[in-house]
Amino acid sequence: MIEIKDLTKTYGSFTALKSMSMDIAKGSVFGFVGPNGAGKSTTMSILATLLAPTSGTAKVGGFEVTEHPKEVRKLIGYMPDFFGVYDQFKTTEYLHFYGASYGLPRAEREKLIPQLLELVNLTDKADFYVDSLSRGMKQRLCLARCLVHDPELLILDEPASGLDPRARIEMREILKELKAMGKTILISSHILPELAEMVDEIGVIEHGQLIAKGKVQDIQNRMRAKRVLHIRVLDREAEAAAFLQDQPHVSMVLHDEQGIHVHFGGQDEDQSNLLLALIGSGYRIITYSEAQTNLEDVFLEITKGGDAT
Ligand SMILES: Nc1ncnc2c1ncn2[C@@H]1O[C@H](COP(=O)(O)OP(=O)(O)OP(=O)(O)O)[C@@H](O)[C@H]1O
């Protein structure tokens, strides 16, 4: 659905995207993550045909964005990270306005708009002024607006930003429904654990370059090559920590009031052998567990460079 090849974007002397390449399969939900200023919005604006790349190509549904912008626009629904909602409109009028802009006949809009409002849980706000809606509601209305022309691809730039936890969950549920409807979704976010539940793949961007891409599980597994073990023993804790330091695959041992934390580079079998070695040496184990890595850890580990702004 999306093919990006050697995409570069410069703003004056500043290079926001550096020869970035990335493909996204049709029907997949792709999470685009990276620190502030990494280049997510720039990439999304180029895909949405709103910004011209400096060099390289970006294709949506096989259409190159600069050569066939009209075809691309039919295929995409774009939700920018910052949007206005024409406050003087009522919710229904607002969607009529956008539907009409896409050339949908009134009869079709009359049928479609109640369905869209239901999808984004705004049926009871159909006759309210947009101005009176909460931020979360406005964000859902903006999502409904992206859907009026039934696009195949949704490009959503931080759709959950600024929402409270409940509104975020609502947004996530709607995105799940859209995924079930077969839409391809490119979504950027800083709220990584929430993305993990719904995305098929993630791409991590930093300083305008894609530095990791793959299935959430694969990237997490890659991280697990550097697992941290949490061990508590009944007694002789300092002695156990010294013992662990000399064991295979152990790179670092930290010892604090919560117990012993072992940075471990081995695989499952090695981890099991380490436990056997401890027990074999008479240490009485209370806890032997692997600290969970989640998307947040993955993100922090991969983007060690920090804020790109
Ligand atoms: N119009 C512009 N003129 C000059 N620099 C720009 C312009 N737009 C973006 N940039 C710069 O390009 C870089 C990438 O910005 P972009 O908005 O794509 O990042 P982002 O990953 O979406 O960040 P955020 O998470 O903060 O939205 C930033 O350093 C930004 O300051």
The ligand as an SDF file (V2000), in Angstrom:
LIG
                    3D

 31 33  0  0  0  0  0  0  0  0999 V2000
    8.2960   23.9200    7.8170 N   0  0  0  0  0  0  0  0  0  0  0  0
    9.4240   23.6020    8.4380 C   0  0  0  0  0  0  0  0  0  0  0  0
   10.5090   24.4010    8.3730 N   0  0  0  0  0  0  0  0  0  0  0  0
   11.6740   24.0810    8.9850 C   0  0  0  0  0  0  0  0  0  0  0  0
   11.8510   22.9540    9.7200 N   0  0  0  0  0  0  0  0  0  0  0  0
   10.8140   22.1260    9.8210 C   0  0  0  0  0  0  0  0  0  0  0  0
    9.5350   22.3940    9.2020 C   0  0  0  0  0  0  0  0  0  0  0  0
    8.6970   21.3690    9.4780 N   0  0  0  0  0  0  0  0  0  0  0  0
    9.3910   20.5030   10.2530 C   0  0  0  0  0  0  0  0  0  0  0  0
   10.6550   20.9520   10.4510 N   0  0  0  0  0  0  0  0  0  0  0  0
   11.7110   20.2530   11.2200 C   0  0  0  0  0  0  0  0  0  0  0  0
   11.8730   18.9540   10.7080 O   0  0  0  0  0  0  0  0  0  0  0  0
   12.0750   18.0040   11.7630 C   0  0  0  0  0  0  0  0  0  0  0  0
   11.0470   16.9070   11.6600 C   0  0  0  0  0  0  0  0  0  0  0  0
    9.7720   17.4300   12.0280 O   0  0  0  0  0  0  0  0  0  0  0  0
    8.4650   16.5330   12.0810 P   0  0  0  0  0  0  0  0  0  0  0  0
    7.3240   17.4340   12.3930 O   0  0  0  0  0  0  0  0  0  0  0  0
    8.3670   15.6960   10.8500 O   0  0  0  0  0  0  0  0  0  0  0  0
    8.7890   15.5680   13.3160 O   0  0  0  0  0  0  0  0  0  0  0  0
    7.8440   14.5800   14.1210 P   0  0  0  0  0  0  0  0  0  0  0  0
    8.5950   13.2880   14.2070 O   0  0  0  0  0  0  0  0  0  0  0  0
    6.4980   14.5440   13.5350 O   0  0  0  0  0  0  0  0  0  0  0  0
    7.8280   15.2510   15.5540 O   0  0  0  0  0  0  0  0  0  0  0  0
    6.6330   15.4100   16.6280 P   0  0  0  0  0  0  0  0  0  0  0  0
    6.5210   14.0990   17.3130 O   0  0  0  0  0  0  0  0  0  0  0  0
    7.1890   16.4790   17.5370 O   0  0  0  0  0  0  0  0  0  0  0  0
    5.4130   15.8360   15.8760 O   0  0  0  0  0  0  0  0  0  0  0  0
   12.0230   18.8090   13.0650 C   0  0  0  0  0  0  0  0  0  0  0  0
   13.3410   19.0910   13.4830 O   0  0  0  0  0  0  0  0  0  0  0  0
   11.3060   20.0860   12.6730 C   0  0  0  0  0  0  0  0  0  0  0  0
   11.7270   21.1710   13.4700 O   0  0  0  0  0  0  0  0  0  0  0  0
  1  2  1  0
  2  3  1  0
  2  7  2  0
  3  4  2  0
  4  5  1  0
  5  6  2  0
  6  7  1  0
  6 10  1  0
  7  8  1  0
  8  9  2  0
  9 10  1  0
 10 11  1  0
 11 12  1  0
 11 30  1  0
 12 13  1  0
 13 14  1  0
 13 28  1  0
 14 15  1  0
 15 16  1  0
 16 17  2  0
 16 18  1  0
 16 19  1  0
 19 20  1  0
 20 21  2  0
 20 22  1  0
 20 23  1  0
 23 24  1  0
 24 25  2  0
 24 26  1  0
 24 27  1  0
 28 29  1  0
 28 30  1  0
 30 31  1  0
M  END
$$$$
